[in-house]
Amino acid sequence: MKKVFVMMAVLLASVTASANDNFKLTGKIDGASNDTLCIEYTILQPQKQHMVHKVAVKAGEFLFHANLKEAYSAKMYLKTNPKESLYFYLVPDEEAVFSGSLNSVDEHWSGSTFYQQYERITELQRPFNIEFVAARNDPDSIRGEKNRDINRRAHSVYMKYIEEHPDEDATATLIVYVGYEQVLPAMAKLTPEVRNGRMKSDLDSLERMFKQVLKEAAARKAVKNDTVTIGTQVPELGLKDLQGNVLELKSLRGKYVVLDFWGSWCTWCIKGFPKLKEYYAKYKDRLEIVGIDCNDTAEKWAAAVKKHNLPWLQVRSEDGITEDRFRIKGYPYKVLISPEGIVLNAYLGETADFYQYLDTAL
């Protein structure tokens, strides 16, 4: 019984207004009767928290309050129909009014300034969203080609809107919908007040993601067909160690070499360090390990090497080209090289097969 009361208290706390609330959302969902509306979003700072609020819906109408520190990308859906969900934004110091259905072709917004701006953006996107739905439901259309054509036209319209409304917070929500190569240039068009205002955290996350996307695209272009496969000679990688010196793999000839692709952000990589240390100590006279840090900052890399007391050689991939040459699809990723510099095998993830192969080879 006590657990029931606790759960009820948590639920009530999630939907009941308080003196500290700075956001209000009311609405009427077409076709809905009595149901539960789920509103989900993720808080990134100071630590990652995934929030799920459950709001009572009576005769299609609902009311939601929240205390927000910044703007969050969110989604909402009815408990009875979770497949139909609508993405939108929660913005502090604003009041939103929603009407329509929970889909991108029949959503309407009103309320305070941000949501008046947001409605203009949904109106701008609606014709293209209708085309996307039609292409999806047309069995005779070549869906990929049709979608690319819609995207080309939409990107041009969205970029023009961003250029004409750089001083509106809601314009920031349109950035992700331009072509991926235009995301960062589009973001640069926002005024400093918008870029560093309530939307900052969301824009920072978007910037990090698309910088990584562009880095990977550049790496693929640089590599082209110059990939490393089992049975080929391992190339020099041109990667620098913690002291800024380029490590030459040819200097390690005569020993087996393991290239350990990892990152400070990779939980499974770190969990595998004790086992890798065990084997490094076991075969140190015949084995060398080269840790290749990926998708990291130099500071996080250096801190992780120190924190986990990694005794083997360390270098860092700054541009993603090395990962692409080895066709890496996940982490950790280990490549075993013979004393003559020939690629013998490769292993994705922490797997017993890798250590069994080491025991056999050594």
N, C-alpha and C positions, 0 to 999 in steps of 0.2 A: 504494500500500500504506500509506503514511504517513497518508493521509486516512482510510482505513478504521480504523486504530488510533485516530485522534483521535475519530472518530464513536463508536466503541465506548466510549472513555473518557468521553465526554459522557453517553452513555446510562447507563453504569454509575453515574456520579456522580449522576444524577437519581433513582436508585431505591435506592442503597445507603445504609444508615444510617451516620451519623457521630456523633462525640461531641457536636456542636452541635445535633443534631436535637431538636426539642421537640414533634413531632407524629408520631403513628403511626396508620396506617389499615390494618386487615386486613379480609379479607372473603371471601365465597364467593358467586359469581354463579350463580343458578339457570340451568341449561341451557347454561352455557358450558363449553368444554373447554380446549384450549390456544389462547391468543389473546394480544392485547396490549391492556391497558387504558390509555386516554388520559385524563389528568387535566389540565384547563385552568383557569387563573385569571389575574387581572390585578392586578399590584402598581401602585398609583397614585403612591405616594411613595417616595423623593424624585423619581423620574422614572418615567413609565409603562413597564411591562414586561409583556408577555403571556407567561406561562409555560405550557409544554406538557411534561408528564412522561409517559413511556411505561413502563408497568409490565408485567412478564411475568405472565401468567395460566396456571397449571398446574392442570388438572382443575377449573377454575372458581375456584380460590383465588388470592389475590394478597396482597402486602405492600408498603406504601408508607410511606416516611419523608420528613420535610421539616423545615427550619428556618424557622419562621414568625415574623414580627415582629408581625403582627396577624391578625385573622380575615379570611378571603377567601371570597366567594361563588365557587363552582367548579362545573364540570360534569365528568362522567365518562361515557365510552362505549367500547365495544369497537371495535377497529380494523376488524373484519369487519362491524360493523353500526353505523356512525356516526349513523344516523337515530334510533336509540333512545338517548337520553341522559338523564341524571339530574342535576338541580341539587342541590347540597348545600353545606355549609360546612366549611372547614378552619379549625381554631381552635388557637392555640398552647397548649402545656402541657396537651394533652388526648390521649386515646387513643380512637379510634373503631373500632367493629366493625360491618361492614355484612353484611347477608344479604338475599337476595331477587333480584328482577329490576331492571334499570335503567329503571324507570318509576315514576311517582308513586303507583301503586295497589298496588304490591307491594315497597316498600322497608321495611327494618327496621333499626334502629340500637340499639346497646348500647355499653358501654364505660365511660368516665369520666363525671363529673357532667354535663358539657355534653351529651353524646350520650344520656344517659338522659332529660334534658329534651327533647332534640330528637326522640326517639322518641315522647314524649307529643304533640308538635306534629304529627308525621306521622300519628299515630293520629287526631288531631282533624281533619286535612285529608282523610284517606283517603275517608270516605263522600262528600264533595263531589267529589273527584277521580274517583271511580267514576261519579258522576252525569254529570260532564262527558264522560267517555269514552262513556257510553251515549247521551248526546244527540248526540255527534259521529257515532256509528255508526247512529243511528236515521233512516232515510230519510223517515219520516213526521212527524218533529218539526220545529217551527219553531225552528231552532237558536238564533237570536238571542234570542228570547223565553225559551226554556228556559234559556239561559246566564245571562240577566239575573236570572231567578228563583233559580237556584242561587247566584249571587253575592250577592244580597240576603240570603239566609239564612246564607250562609257569613260575610259581613262581620259580622253581628251576633254570631255564635258566636266569631269571632276577636277582636273587640273585648272581649268579656266575658273571654276568656282573658287578654288583655293586662292588663286591669284587675286580674285576680286573681293574676297572676304577674309583676309589674313588676320584681322583683328577680332574675330569672333571665336569664342571657345569651342563652339559646336563644329567649326570647320576642322578642328583637330581630329574629329571622329571620321573624317572622310579620307585622311591620309592613307590608311591601309588599303583603300580601294583603288588607288592608282597603280600603274604597272610597277612591278617590284624594283625596276631600275630607277623609277622616278620617286620612290618613297622618300629617300633622303633629300633630294632637291626640293620636293614638295614641302617637307618639314621645315626646310631652311627659309621658306617663304612666309612662315608664320611670324607675327610680331613677337618680340621678346616677352611681352606681357602674356601672350597666349602660350608660347613655348615653355615658359618657366612658371606658369601659373597653376591653376587647379588640375590641368591635364598633364603636368610634367612627368609624373611617375609612369603613366601609361605611354607617353611619348618616348621616355627614356628606354622603356622595355622594348618598344617597337624599333627604336634606333639600334639597340644592341642586336636584335634579331636580324634586321635587314643588313647590317654591316657584316654579320656572319654569312648570310645568304649570298651577298655580293662577293665575299672572300672565297666562298666555296665555288661560285660560278667562275671566278677568275682562275682558280686553281684547276678546274676541269679544262678550261680553255688552254691554260699553259701546258698541261700534261698531254692533252689530245690522246695519241696512241702510245705514249711513252710510259707504259705501266710495267710494274714488276710482277712477274709470275713465278710459280714454283719451277725450279730447274734452271732459272736464269741467273746471271751474275748480278749480285746486288750493286747498285750504283752508289757513287758518293752522294751524300745527301746535302752537304753544304750547311749543316745546322750548327749553331753555336752553343757552347756549354755555359755554365753559370759565370765563368770568368770572361765570356765574350770571345773565346777562341773557337775556331771551326774544328770539329772533330772529324778526323779522317778514318773511315772504316778500314782502309787498307792497313792501317797501323795495328789492327787487331788480328791480322792473318796469323794462322797457326792455332787459333782457339775457335771453339764454337761461339757464336754470338747470338744473343736473343735481343731483338728490338721489341721493347715493351711500350706500346702506345697507350698513354694514360692521360689523366687530367686531375687537377685538385678537386674538381667538381664531381668526379666519378666515384660513387660509393663502392661499386664492385671492384674497381681498380685498387682502392685503398684496402678493402677487405682481403685482397689477394697478396698484399705485401709480405705478411709473415711467412707464407708458404714459399714465395719467391726468394726471400732472404735465406730460408732453410736450404734451398737448392743452390743458391749462390755460394753459401759457405761449404756445401757438400762438394761442389765441382769447381771451386774457384781457380784451381790450377789449370783447368781445361776450358773454362767457361767465362765469357764476359757478357754483361748485360748493359744495354744502352737504353735508358728510359727516354722516351720521346714525348714531351709534354705537348698537349694539343688543346686548342680552344681555351686558352688561359691568358691571363696577364702575366708579365714577367714577375710581378710582385707576388701574386698568388702561387706561381710555380716555385719560386725560391722559398717561400714560407712553407709550402707543403713538403719539399725535399728535406728541409730542416726539421719540421715537426715529426715526420715519419722516419727520420734518420736513415735515409736511403743510401746504402754504401756503394752503389754502382755508378757508372758514368751517366750523366744527364745532359740532354740537349733539348731545345724547344723549337717546335714548328710554328713560325709566326704567320705564314700565309696560307696554310692548308694544302700546299702543293704535295708535300710528302705523303700526307694521308691519302690524297687522291691517286698518287702513283701506286700505292699499295692497295687501292680499292677498298679502303676500310669502311665498313658499314656500322660499326659499333665498337664499344670499349668495355673492358680492355681488349687489346688485340696484340697478339704476340707472333713474331716472325722468327723462325730459327734458321740460322745461316751456318754453313759448313766452314771448317778452317780454311778452305780454299775460296770462300766468298760466294758460294752458291746457295740460293734460297732453297731450303729443304722442305719446309712446311709452314703453315700459318694456322692460328687458332683464335677464334672469336670467343670472348667471355672467359670466365674462370672455369677451366675444364680439367678433369683428371687426365684426359688424353694427352695434354701437353706435357705433363710431368712424366707420364709413362714413356712418351717418346724421348724425353731427355734422358731418362734412365737407360733406355735401349741404345741411344746414340752415344752416350758417354760411358 
